[in-house]
Amino acid sequence: MTCFSSTDESAHYGFSVCMLLEQYRSRLRWEEEGVVELGSGDATAISDVVRALPGLRVAGYDISATSVEAARANIADRGVADRYTVEPGDFFDQADAAGGPPVSTVISNPPYIPAPDGDIVMPELWGGVRGNDLVLRLLKAGYDNVITAVASYSDPLETVRTAEDLGYRVVNFLAMGLDYGTYSSEPKVRDHIRRLCAEGRGWAGDDQYMVAIALFTRNPDVPGDRAEQLLRALQIAV
Ligand SMILES: C[S@@+](CC[C@H](N)C(=O)[O-])C[C@H]1O[C@@H](n2cnc3c(N)ncnc32)[C@H](O)[C@@H]1O
């Protein structure tokens, strides 16, 4: 079993989470409550955020035992073990066992690789047939604030419209162009992405796509709605 590895994407995730938490510091109440994380990977991205934001506590979960081992070592190396923990297991089982969302904010760079089935290079990164299964589950899990990656080839229109139906607004986001890496380049995945985009369920260029880290909220104290800008940044016609 391997550990997720994509330096540019992890840096984009960490930087964007830091920006969004900082920008909406008082409204999101993360200093009082802490946040939870679905899929910490090797934890390098968010360890740096925890170092940068002294009031932040993060309870992370990862389904991959190899990732949890790497995460714990990286967290210890960076000296943030008192404020960042990573436990093994399925995030949704842990949340259910705790009796629902213990805090109001969840952060995630969730699995979003679309493929006909989960038999891909790293099965833990399978996001279902359209790639957005995990982000949709997160939006239905009951958190008021969801900071999550949204990929341009994983049916972002369905994600945003489902979020709206659930009462969320897109408060803000940071979008970045990424080149296909190990996981998107797998021929079975690449062909599937091409089909999805041809059906109007996403956008990808030649070996490149867009990923936005977006803050979805149901909290009336956090103003703004940039859903249409998010879709346009992901190259989706609205
Ligand atoms: C795209 S990687 C992101 C890793 C890290 N956050 C980063 O950005 O570098 C997604 C991670 O989610 C984990 N994962 C997948 N399904 C999960 C689940 N149901 N519960 C917890 N972790 C999960 C995978 O093992 C993987 O490490």
The ligand as an SDF file (V2000), in Angstrom:
LIG
                    3D

 27 29  0  0  0  0  0  0  0  0999 V2000
   -6.0840   13.1500   -2.2600 C   0  0  0  0  0  0  0  0  0  0  0  0
   -5.4220   12.3990   -0.8200 S   0  0  0  0  0  0  0  0  0  0  0  0
   -5.0720   13.8430    0.1590 C   0  0  0  0  0  0  0  0  0  0  0  0
   -3.9790   13.6690    1.1890 C   0  0  0  0  0  0  0  0  0  0  0  0
   -3.5470   14.9800    1.9030 C   0  0  0  0  0  0  0  0  0  0  0  0
   -4.6690   15.6130    2.5690 N   0  0  0  0  0  0  0  0  0  0  0  0
   -2.9200   15.9360    0.9190 C   0  0  0  0  0  0  0  0  0  0  0  0
   -3.6230   16.7910    0.3680 O   0  0  0  0  0  0  0  0  0  0  0  0
   -1.7030   15.8060    0.6990 O   0  0  0  0  0  0  0  0  0  0  0  0
   -6.8760   11.7260   -0.0670 C   0  0  0  0  0  0  0  0  0  0  0  0
   -6.6280   10.8870    1.1840 C   0  0  0  0  0  0  0  0  0  0  0  0
   -7.9060   10.4400    1.6840 O   0  0  0  0  0  0  0  0  0  0  0  0
   -7.7610    9.1320    2.2350 C   0  0  0  0  0  0  0  0  0  0  0  0
   -9.1220    8.5510    2.3100 N   0  0  0  0  0  0  0  0  0  0  0  0
   -9.8590    8.0350    1.3160 C   0  0  0  0  0  0  0  0  0  0  0  0
  -11.0900    7.6800    1.7410 N   0  0  0  0  0  0  0  0  0  0  0  0
  -11.1380    7.9780    3.0780 C   0  0  0  0  0  0  0  0  0  0  0  0
  -12.1200    7.8500    4.0870 C   0  0  0  0  0  0  0  0  0  0  0  0
  -13.3370    7.3500    3.8140 N   0  0  0  0  0  0  0  0  0  0  0  0
  -11.8210    8.2320    5.3480 N   0  0  0  0  0  0  0  0  0  0  0  0
  -10.5870    8.7460    5.6310 C   0  0  0  0  0  0  0  0  0  0  0  0
   -9.6100    8.8870    4.7030 N   0  0  0  0  0  0  0  0  0  0  0  0
   -9.8770    8.5320    3.4410 C   0  0  0  0  0  0  0  0  0  0  0  0
   -6.7840    8.4630    1.2840 C   0  0  0  0  0  0  0  0  0  0  0  0
   -6.1510    7.3630    1.8560 O   0  0  0  0  0  0  0  0  0  0  0  0
   -5.8090    9.6210    0.9760 C   0  0  0  0  0  0  0  0  0  0  0  0
   -4.7200    9.6230    1.8670 O   0  0  0  0  0  0  0  0  0  0  0  0
  1  2  1  0
  2  3  1  0
  2 10  1  0
  3  4  1  0
  4  5  1  0
  5  6  1  0
  5  7  1  0
  7  8  2  0
  7  9  1  0
 10 11  1  0
 11 12  1  0
 11 26  1  0
 12 13  1  0
 13 14  1  0
 13 24  1  0
 14 15  1  0
 14 23  1  0
 15 16  2  0
 16 17  1  0
 17 18  1  0
 17 23  2  0
 18 19  1  0
 18 20  2  0
 20 21  1  0
 21 22  2  0
 22 23  1  0
 24 25  1  0
 24 26  1  0
 26 27  1  0
M  CHG  2   2   1   9  -1
M  END
$$$$
